[in-house]
Amino acid sequence: MPQVSRANGKGKKKAAIPSREILIPPLNLAGTLNRPEGARAMVIFAHGSGSSRFSPRNNRVAEAFNHRGIATLLFDLLLPEEEADRRNVFDIKLLAQRLTQAVRWAMDEPDVGNLPVGLFGASTGAAAALVAASELGDRIGAVVSRGGRPDLAGDALAHVKVPTLLIVGGADFGVIELNQWALERLKGEKTIEIVPGATHLFEEAGALDCVIELAADWFESRLAGDRLSKADARR
């Protein structure tokens, strides 16, 4: 049965977002699909470093996307028994395969199957998102990496043609250089944004808000630009 998620804003009530729990075949990976009314795009999240669909940071990002008219799918890339083996967290091929399964599942769902799809990856999930994008071609419209390790996508970087935004913390030393290395190897539209003073998890005041604005603007313009302009024209 569909559930409804509610966000309590300060001094202002935000609209309820229809939500439902789903299972992605063939392994029945657990996920949560949120589809705001009138959604014009969908973003599928790829968590990293063994994080799950309950990641507080990614859930906060997803909530903000929902209130900007973007549907979101957060799901567990690993089964519970797989999470115990830390090697699986860095198995980019495995993570990309699971992400590809999620994309194909979503494209067959009546309520979101017609929406343009973007991928949002964090940490090792960013590499998985880029590998999946290189394999899925025009099924993916845009990719955003948050504090990611896109360098782990390796040779797949040269086959990524979709608009890609890499967001890195200004104090995430070492990871900045790895993102710059990956940026040089991407072939499509590409940009790197460095959030001043932010560390790897963007825990500093205002850092995650900056990530949300950068990522939401990227997805809106690359995935839902035409739909947004038509909707605005009708208002």
N, C-alpha and C positions, 0 to 999 in steps of 0.2 A: 504493500500500500504506500502511495507517495506520502512523503513527509514534507513539512515546511520548516525551513530554517529562518530564524528571525535575528536581525541585528539591531542592537540598541544603540542609536546614535546619541550624542550629547545634545540634549535640547530638541532633538528632532527624531521622529520615528521613521525608520527606513522601511521600504516595502518588503513584504514577505517574499521569499524566493522558493518556489516549488523545488523539492529535493526528493530523490529516491535512491535507495541502495540497490546496487546492481552486482552481477557476477559476470566476469568476462571469460568466455570460453577460450581454449578448451580446458583450462585448469581451474576455472571458477575463481579467478582473482577478484577479491572484494574491492568495490569502489563506491563512490558517491557522485551522482550526477545532479548538478544544479542547473536548472534552465529557467532563467527569468522570462517573464512574458515579453514577447516581441524580440527575443534574442536574435542577433544578427550575425553572430559568429560563435565558435566554440574553441576553448583552449583546453588541451589535455596536459596534465602535469606529470613530469617524470621526477620523482624524488631521488635524492642521492644519499650516500653514506649510510645506507640501511634505514633511512627514515621511512615512515609509512604514510598512508593517506590522512593520518591525523596530525601531520606536521603543523605546528601552530603558525609558522611563518607562511607556509604555502596556503593554509586555510585563510589566513588574513588577506593574502594576495587574491585568492579566488573570490572571497566575499566582495572585495572592491571591484573585481571584474564583473561580478554578477550585477552590481548596482550601476554598472555602466553598460548593461545590455549584452554581456558576454556570458554564454553558458560555460560551465567548467566541469571537468571530470578529473577527480583525484582518485587514484587507485593504488593498491599494493603491487609493486612490480615483482615481489618475491613472496613465495608461500612461507608460512610460519616456520616450517622445518628448514627452509633454505636460508632464512635469516641468521641461523646459528653459525653458518659458515661464512666468515668475513670475506672470503675470496669471491663470493657471489656479488658483493657490493661493487667490486671492481671488474666484474665480468661484463664488459660493455656490450659484447655481442648478445649475451643473454638478456640484458636489460632492454636493448634495442628491439629484440624479438618480442618481448612482452609488450612494449610500447606499440609496436606495429599491430599486434593482436588487438590492443585497445582501440586503435584508430579504425581498424576494419570493423570491429564490433559497433563502434559509434556510427559509422557510415551506413550501417544497415538498420539503425534505429529510426522509426518513423518521426519521432519528435525532434531529432537533432541531425538526422542523416543528410539534410539538404544544406546544412550550415558550413561555411568555409572553416577549415580547421587550422589551428596554430598549436605549437608545442612550447611548453614552458619547462625548462630543465634547471635543476639545482645540483651543484657538486658533480658527482659522476653521472647524474641523470641528464646533465647538459650534453655530455658526450653521447649518451644513448639517444637523445632527441635528435642530434645531428646525424647520427648513423641512420636512424629511422627516416629522417627527412631525405637523406641521399637515396634511400631505397624506394620510398613512396612517391617520389617525383612531385607532380602537380597536385597530388592529393593533400599536400601540406602547403599552406599559404604563407607561413611565417614562423620563425623560431626566436625565442628569447632565452638567454642563459643568465641565471642569477648566481653569482659567486661560483661559477661552474668550472669544470675541468674539460673544456672543449678540446684541448690538446689530445685527450685520450681517444678521440674519434679517429685519430691517425689519418690513414690514406682516404677515409671517407670524406674528409673536409674538402677535397678537391672536387667532389661530386655533389656538394650542397649548392643548389642554385636558388634557394628561396631566401627572401630577405631575413637576415639574421642580426640580432642585437645582442651584444655581450655586455653585461652589467657587472662591474667589479668594484669592490671596495678600495678606496684610495690607500688604506692601510693594510691591505691584504697582500703583503709583499711576497713575491715569488709567484703567486697566482696571477698577478697583473701581467707579468712577463709571459706566462703560459698562454694567457688569453691573447696577448699581442702576437705571439707566435702562430696561434690558431687563426687569428684574423687575417694574417697575410696569406693563408692557404685557402680560405674560403673564396669561392668563385662568383657568387651572386652579390646582390646588394648587401652591404655589411657595415656595421658601426660598432664602436666600442664606447661605452659611457662609464666613466670612473666617478664614483660617489665619494666626494672628499671626506676623509676622516673615518670612513666605514671600514670595519674589519670583515672577516669572512662571512659571518652570520648576519651582518647588518643589524646588530643589536643596539647601536647608538641611536640617540634621540633623533627622529626624523629620517633615519637612513632607509628604513623599509618603506616609508611613505614615498621617498624619492624613487625607489625601485618600482613601486606600484604605478606612479605617474609615467615613468619612462616606458614600462612594459605595456600598460594599458593604451598609451598613445600609439605605440608601435603596432599593436594588434588592431586597434581601431582603424588606423590608416592603411595597413596592408591587407587586412582581412575584410573589414566591413565598411570601407570608404564609400563605395557606391550605395550600399544600403543605408548608411547613416545620412548621406546627403539627400537621398530620396525621402527618408523619414522626416528630416528637418524641413524639407520643402512642403510637406503636408501639414506642418504645425501652424 
